[in-house]
Amino acid sequence: MIKTGVKKFGLINTIEGYSYLALLFVAMPLKYLLDIAIAVKIVGMIHGILFIIFCILLAIAWQETKWSIKESILFFIASFIPFGTFFTKNKIKSYE
């Protein structure tokens, strides 16, 4: 049975991860090296919205799959690590 909450969480996990990388490796250098502060404001806002959606979909997927609290916290913590989404991607696929 395909769990739509997990599928949506896997998608937002990837998108949010790329937005985090864009914030760290594109917007931040533009701000501090080229003095273009608007880059961080725009990319930061987009990333913030995506992170809120990520948290909501994590809660939905957690309820749908009955993940352990430890596993859910691991997914949450991995979202703070650059390239952490690639770590969780395979784990999420096993629940789809």
CORNORQUI-V973028 format. One record per residue. RES is the residue in one small letter. PHI is phi in radians with two decimals (999 if undefined). Layout:
# CORNORQUI-V973028
RES:PHI, RES:PHI
This chain:
# CORNORQUI-V973028
m:999, i:-1.42, k:-1.69, t:-1.16, g:-1.08, v:-1.23, k:-1.09, k:-1.14, f:-1.10, g:-1.07, l:-1.19, i:-1.19, n:-1.04, t:-1.20, i:-1.10, e:-1.11, g:-1.10, y:-1.17, s:-1.16, y:-1.13, l:-1.14, a:-1.11, l:-1.13, l:-1.26, f:-1.83, v:-2.08, a:-1.18, m:-1.11, p:-1.08, l:-1.07, k:-1.22, y:-1.55, l:-1.71, l:-1.99, d:1.02, i:-1.92, a:-1.23, i:-1.09, a:-1.06, v:-1.22, k:-1.11, i:-1.25, v:-1.15, g:-1.12, m:-1.18, i:-1.06, h:-1.10, g:-1.09, i:-1.11, l:-1.11, f:-1.18, i:-1.11, i:-1.09, f:-0.98, c:-1.11, i:-1.11, l:-1.22, l:-1.10, a:-1.12, i:-1.13, a:-1.13, w:-1.10, q:-1.16, e:-1.18, t:-1.77, k:1.07, w:-1.04, s:-1.23, i:-1.10, k:-1.08, e:-1.18, s:-1.12, i:-1.15, l:-1.09, f:-1.07, f:-1.14, i:-1.14, a:-1.10, s:-1.24, f:-1.57, i:-1.73, p:-0.97, f:1.19, g:-1.20, t:-1.16, f:-1.22, f:-1.17, t:-1.49, k:-1.01, n:-1.18, k:-1.14, i:-1.16, k:-1.04, s:-1.22, y:-1.73, e:-1.24
